Structures are given as structure tokens and as C-alpha cells.
Amino acid sequence: MDQGGVPPVFSADAETVGDHLSVVVTGEVDMATADTMLQTVLREPAGRVTLDLRAVTFFDSAAIHAVVRLAGHYPDALTVLPSRQVSRVLEIAGLGSQPWLHPA
């Protein structure tokens, strides 16, 4: 069905260059989509991971849990690029100063 140019509610696109995996997430990351984001990252073997959340418009506790799991899975190898909304949620959750968080 043609959505007439309406952006998707959620997407997670992965690209690997060498041992670096970059996953660009757009839309809403919530209870229904957080596991898809997590599995998109974990599906590809990688030495370094960039999780680009700059196009994320909604981010809930399930999304926070997924990012914390990724931080544990990739210690010292995860970079999260947050949108303003994601930065605010992570700050409220007490995660605003994590070394993997790289606000613009």
C-alpha cells in the first residue's frame, strides 16, 4: 500500500564496513520495536558498533533496556548518536553521562 511519502513508524537499517557495524534507526522505538533494533545490531558480527538514533522520534523503557544490553554486549565498542528526544529520555533515566553516548 502506498503511504504517499509518509515516513515509516520504525526502521532499522544495518551497514557493515570492515569490523564496524552502523545501524540507523528511524521512527518510534518502543515495546513493539526495541527487540527488532536490538536483533538488527546483534545479527551482524562486529568489533565496533554505531547506533544512530538521530531520526528517532519516540524512545521508551524497552528502548532504554535494549541500548543498555548493547552497551553490555559491546563494552568500549558502542557509540550511540541520539536525537534530542533520545538524549532527554536517557538523561531522565540517569544515563546521560554514559561513555557510549555521544550527543551532537
Residue, then its C-alpha position, 0 to 999 in steps of 0.5 A: m500500500d502506498q503511504g504517499g511519502v509518509p515516513p515509516v513508524f520504525s526502521a532499522d537499517a544495518e551497514t557493515v564496513g570492515d569490523h564496524l557495524s552502523v545501524v540507523v534507526t528511524g521512527e518510534v522505538d518502543m515495546a513493539t520495536a526495541d527487540t527488532m533494533l536490538q536483533t538488527v545490531l546483534r545479527e551482524p558480527a562486529g568489533r565496533v558498533t554505531l547506533d544512530l538514533r538521530a531520526v528517532t522520534f519516540f524512545d521508551s523503557a524497552a528502548i532504554h533496556a535494549v541500548v543498555r544490553l548493547a552497551g553490555h554486549y559491546p563494552d568500549a565498542l558502542t557509540v550511540l548518536p541520539s536525537r534530542q528526544v533520545s538524549r532527554v529520555l536517557e538523561i531522565a533515566g540517569l544515563g546521560s553521562q554514559p561513555w557510549l553516548h555521544p550527543a551532537 
